[in-house]
Amino acid sequence: MGPALIDRKEFNSVGAATLELALYVTNLRYADLPAEVVAKAKECVLDALGCCVFGVTQPWTRIVLDMVAEQGGAPQACVPGTDFRTSVSQAVLVSGTAGHGFELDDIHVAAHLHPGSLCVPVALALAEWRRQADGRALLTAIVAGYEAGLRVGLAATGSHFMRGYHFQGTCGTFAAAATAANVLKLNGEQTRHALGIAGSQAAGLMAAQEGAMAKRMHCGRAAQSGVYAALLAARGFTGIPNVLEAPYGGFLSSYTDTAQPEKLTEDLGKRWRILEMGYKPYASAASTHTAIHALGTIMKQNGLRAGDIAEIILHCSTMAHRHCAWPYAPQGVTSAQMSLFYTLAVMAHDGEVLTNQFSEARLSDPVLTEFMRLIRIEVDAAYDTGGDATRHESRMAVVTRDGRRFEEHAQYRKGSPQNPLSREERHAKFRRLAGAALVPARVEQIIAEVESLEQAAGIERLVLLLQPSAKS
């Protein structure tokens, strides 16, 4: 029996949720941000920039960039990690695709969203074009995008995913539109329409995870849609004024079976959802991370090698099983990064799941495919009871060829707020990713620039540092 359909009266009780969220986005200023929110936002910026710079070196992003270059566009903004300049909307299409292009962008577990690859490219491109934003304004716009987008994701609930939608392409349009509206200093009514326009452009299907490059572009299109929405709203173009709470044809009423519309404005301005963000140490779907961490822990603590393992038994949530436990077949990098079978196999053999583990040769490596036969994955309903907040929790048992058995319960994945990456680990990740396109000295300059971003009188230096051939 499926979930109960939404009682449409729920939406009427929310009232003007879209307007309230729009006014929050419009009125948010740097002075409103607590010190810990500013610090977290700078972490998110650095993480997102690393993902964008590395992602632009990947073949799917290069295809998008080549198409954009052929189409042409006013040279308003650069694409981080390149010397290429184009219109803002085209720049964020490329950089958003790049940011989400290798499954390394930040993640809010309960909201199912990676806001960094949406908000950071949008804020940076618009601020560069308008030349009016300093570091504080940039951080404020990014926080506005995180707070709005994450609340839409929370309101949509995991039902949105189970129906086959990709939060990054759907809820992500609101994060991008909110960021853009704050940068452009739209008024409340304009921002409301920007959200209404963005919601009409929301799209993204999870079947893309089974090998299609299209999954990467969901983020780029959402970023572009957010920019279009804000630019159009600034010119008087109207959107659905109650796009989030409309009982018929609204975002929540159309896209989910078990919406929680109260999440849209709950504790708005008091509870900072950005503080709940985590970062990825593995280049794979977040639903694989606790399992990867559990396997790595068991092997390290007990001195095991891949050849010692006779069986791996993993218990996970229904959502994680749906997302990542389908039978693996080599269909490209995307499907490997979404697969518990593949990622556990490479972790057992390589001791890491990062960029080198997804070369074309590895995807069909017979050693890995044979090892996958040792992995058994089962649903444990106990991990469903906490809903979206516990969907990554898992339990693993490893049985060795000599009969020993080791178990590990992983409640929080490495990189989550409850099990965070250290500053050194975050910087090491950035160096590894940004080093794919930038020289080491430039990488260190970017780290320093981002860590003092609230002191920057403008963003020109940061933009310059992100271009490989520019003199810093």
N, C-alpha and C positions, 0 to 999 in steps of 0.2 A: 504494500500500500504506500503510495507516494505521500509527500508532505501536503498538509492542508493548504488550500489556496488562501491567498491573502484576503482578509476582510477589508474591503475597500474603505470602510469607515475609518480604518487606521490612518489613512492619508488625510482625511478631512480634519483629524485631530491635530495633525502637524501644522496645519495652517500655512503660513508664509515661510516655510523652511528655506526655500530657494532665496527669498529676499533676505532673510536673516543671515544666511551664509554669505550672500553677496555683500551686505553691509559690513560684515566682519572683514572680508577680503579687502574691501575699499578703504576701510578705516584703520587697518593694521599699520602701525608705525614701529620703527626700530625701538623707540622708547618703551614700547609695550612688551618687548622680549626680555624675559629673565636671562641672567647670565648663562645658565645651563642650556637654554635654548639656543643662544648665540653659539656657544661652544659646539653643540650638537650639529647645528646647521653647517658650521665650517667642516666638521667631519664628513657630513653628507656631500658637501661640495667637492672635497678632495676625492672621495670614493667615486662619485659620479664622473669627475673629469678623467680619472684613471680608466674607467670603463669606456668612456667616449674615445679617448685617444687610442686605446688598444683596439676597440671595436672598429675603428675606421680603417684598420689594416686588413680586415677580414673580407673575403670575397663577396659576401652578400651586400655589405655596406659599399664596397667599391662599385658594384652594379648600380646601386641607387645613386651614388655620387656621379657616375658616368652619365646616367640618364639626366640628372639635374644639370650637369655641365652642358650637355647637348641642348637642353631646353633653354638655358640661359636665364639670367635674372640680374637685377640691379645689385651691385656689390655692396650690400649693406652689412653683412656679418660673415665672420670666418667660421669654418667648420673645424673645431678643435682637433689638433693632431695633423692638420694639413695647412697648406698656404692658400687653399681655395676659398674664394669669397663669392657669395651669391645673396639673393634676397633672404630676408629673415625666415619666411615660411619654408623656403627650400633648404636653408641651412639647418633648421631644426628637424626637417624630415630626415636629413642625412645623419645629424648628430644624435637624434633620438633613436634611430635605427642602430647606430653604433653603440650607444650607451646600453641598450638592451641586447646587444648583438652577441654576447658570449656568456650569458647567464651568470654574470658576476655583480650585477647592480643590487643596491640595497633592497631590503625587504621588510615590510610590516606584516607579520604572520596573520593576524586576525583580519586585516583589510585586504590581504592578497595582492598588495600593490608594491611596485618599485618606483617610488616618486622621483628618485634622483635623476634617472635617465629621462624624465619628463620635465621637471621643474628647472633643473640647472641649465640644460641647453636653451630652454625658452627664455629664462631670465638673462642669460649671458648674451644671447643674440639680440634681443630687444634693447638691452641696456647699451650694447655696443652701437647699435644703429642710432638710437636717440641721443646718445652722448650726454645724458643728464643724470645718470645714476652713479653714486659712489658705492663703496663697499657695503655700507650699512643698508642702503636702499636695495642693493642686490640680495643681501641676506634676508631682508624683510619680505621681499617678493617670493623668494624660495620658501620661506616658512609659510606664507599665505597659501601657496600651492600645496604644500604638504598637508596643512591642516584641513583644507577644503577637500582635497582628493581622498585623503585617508578616511574622512567621515563618510564620503559617498561609498567607499569600499566596505566600510563597516556596516553601513545601512543595507547594502546589497546582500550581505552574508554569503556563506559558502554555497547556498542554493544557486547563486549566479554562476559559479564555476560548475556545479553539478549539471546545470542545464547546457553547458558547453561553451560558455562565454569566457573570454580572456580579459581579466580585469584591467590589464595594462592598456588594452585598446579601447575599452569601454569606460570604466571609471577614470582611466587616465586622462581622458579629454577634459574632465573637470579640473584636475590638478593643473594641467597646462593652461587652461583658460583663466583660472584664478591667479596663477603666477603672472600671466600676461596682463591681466586687468590691473594688478597692483603696480607693475612696472610702468604701465601707461597712464596710471593715475585716473582710471575711469571712475565716474561717480557711481553711487549705489544702483541706480536704475540701469545704467549702462552695463555694469558688472552682472546684474541680474539677467540681462539679455545675453551677455556673453556666455553665461552658464547655460542659458536656454538654447543658444545656437550650438554650443559644444555638445550638449546632450543629444541633439538631433544627428550629430555626426559620429556618435559612439559606435564602434564596431570592433570585432575581433573574435575569431572562433578557435577553440582549443584543439580541434582536429589538426591544426597547423603544427602541433608539437610532434607529430609523427613523421617528421622529416622535412617539412616545408620551410623554405627561407622566409615565408610570409610572416611567421611568428615574430621574427626580428623587427619587421616593418610595422607591426601593430603599434609599437611605441612611437616610431617616427611619425606615423600618420596621426596618432593622438596628439603629439606635440604640435604638429602642423595644424590640426583642427582647432586646438586651443588658441593658437596665434590668429588663425582666420577669424575665430569667434570674437576675440577681443578687438581686432582691427575693424571688423564689420560693425560691432556694437558701438564703437567710438564714432562711427559715421551715421548712426541712427538706425541701422538695420536691427530688426527685432527678432527675438527668439521666443521660445515657450516660457512665459514668465513664471510658471510654477512647475518647471520641467521635472523637478525631483519628486514632488508630492502629488502631481496630477493623478486622480483616481483612474482615468482612462488615457492610455497613450503617454503617460509619464514614464520617466526612466525606471523607477522602482516597480511600478505596477506592471510594466512590460517585461522587465528583465529578470525578475526573481520571483520565487514562490513564497519565500518566507522573509520578507523585508523587515528590517527594524528601523523604521523612519525616525524614531526618536534619536538615533545615533547621529543624525545629521547636525544637530545643534546641541547635543548633550554636553554640558560643561564647556561650551565654546568660549575661549578666552581664559579658561581656568585650568583645564587639563590639556597639556600640550602633547598631541599625538606623535609629533616628531621625535619626542624622547623615547618612544617605543620602537624606534627603528633599529634594525640590526644589519650587519654587513656579512658578505659571503666570503668564506675562505676557500670554497670549492666552486669550480665552474660548472655548476649543474643546478637543476631545479631544487628549490629550497626543501621540498618534500623528501629529497634524498639525503639531506645533510646530517640528521641525527644518526641515520644508519651508517653513513660513511664514517662519522666520528666514532661510533660504537665499535666498528670493525677495526679502525686504526688503533683505538685504545686497547682492545683485546690483544691485537697482534704485538703492539709495542710492549705492553706489560708482561707478556708471556713469551716474548722472543720468537714469535711464530713467523714463518714464511708462507707464501701462497701454497707451496707444495706440501705443507704440513696439514692443510685443511681438508677434511673429508665432507663436511656439510656446514652450511650456514642457514639458520632458521631465523627469519625476521618477522616480527609481529608489528603491525602498523595500523593507522587509522583507515577507515573506509575511503576517505578523500585521498590520502597518500597512495593507497592501493590503486584507486581509479586513475590518479594522475601519473603514476610512475611504475606500476608493476605489471603492465601489459607485456606480452612476450616480445623479447628484443629481436629485431632483425636489422641489419645494417641498412639504414636509409638516409644517412647523412649525419652531420654533427648534431643537429637539433634533437633528433630522436635519441641519440646516445646520451646527450646531456639530460634528457628527461627520464632516463631509464635507471631504475634501481639495480637491475641486473648488470648493466654495463658499468655503472659507476662503482659498484662494489667490487667488480672484477678488477678494474684498473687500480682501485685503492689497495687491494690485496697484493697486486704485483708491483706497483710503483710507489706505494706509500704516499701518494698525493693525487688529487683530482683537480688539475689546473690546465693551463693552456696546452702543454705538450701531450696530454693524454687524449686529445681529440684530433690527431692527424688522421688523414684518410686511411693510411695503412693500418692504424690501430683499430679502426671501427669494425673491421672484419677479421681481425687477428684470431686465428684458430685456437691459440692458447687461451685467449679471453673467452671466446664462445664456448669452449669446452669447460672452462671453470664455471661458467654461468649455470651449468647443469647441477652444480653442487648447491645452488641457492634456492631456498624455498621461502616464499613470502605469503603470509596469511594475515587476514584482518582480525584485529582484536577490538571488539566493540567498546572496550573500556577507554580506548583513546578517542572515541567519538563523543564521550559524555561532556567534554569541555568545549565542544563546538570548534569554531575556527581557532581559538586560542591554543588548543592542544592537538591540532591536526598533524603536527610534526613529531609528536612524541612516539617513541618506538622502543622495542625490546629485542635484543639479539642473543642468540646462542651460537657458539662456534664449537663444532665437534672436530677433534683432530684425528688423524689416521691411526694414532696409537691409543685412541679411546678416551682421551681427556675431553672435558666439556667446560667451556668458559661462557659466562653470561654478563651482559652489560645492559643496563636500562638507561636510555638517553632521553631525559625529559626536555632538556633545552639544547638546541643545536649550538655548536660553536659559532660565535659571531652574534648571537642573540643578546639582547640587553641583560639577560640573566646569566649568560656565559660569554662575556664580551671578548672581542679582539683587543689586545693592548694597543697603545699608541704605536709601539714599535712594529707590531704585526700589521696594523693598518698602513703604516708608511712603507713597509716592505712590499705589501700588495700593490700600492701605488707605484713604487719604483719598478716593479716587475711589469706592470701593465703599461705605464707611460713610456718605459724604456723601449717599447716596441717601435716608437716613432720619434722619440726625442732623445737627445744626448743627455748623459747623466747630470751634467752641470745644470742644464735647463730643468730637469726633473726636480733637483733640489731647490731651485729658485721658485718653482711653482709651489712646492710644499711650504716654503717660507711665506710666500705671498698669500696663500689661502689661510695660513694660521694667523695672519695679522690683517685679515680682510676688512674687519670693521674699522681699521685705521686708514684704509685706502681712500684718497680723495677722489679717485675715479677707478674705472676698471680697465683702462687702456693697457696698463702694464701686464695684467693677467692675460688679456687677450693676445698681446704680443708674445708672451712666453709660450703660449699654446701653438704658435706657428713655427714649424721646424726651421724655416729659412730666415725668419725675422731676427734682427739684431736686438738682443735684450739689453 
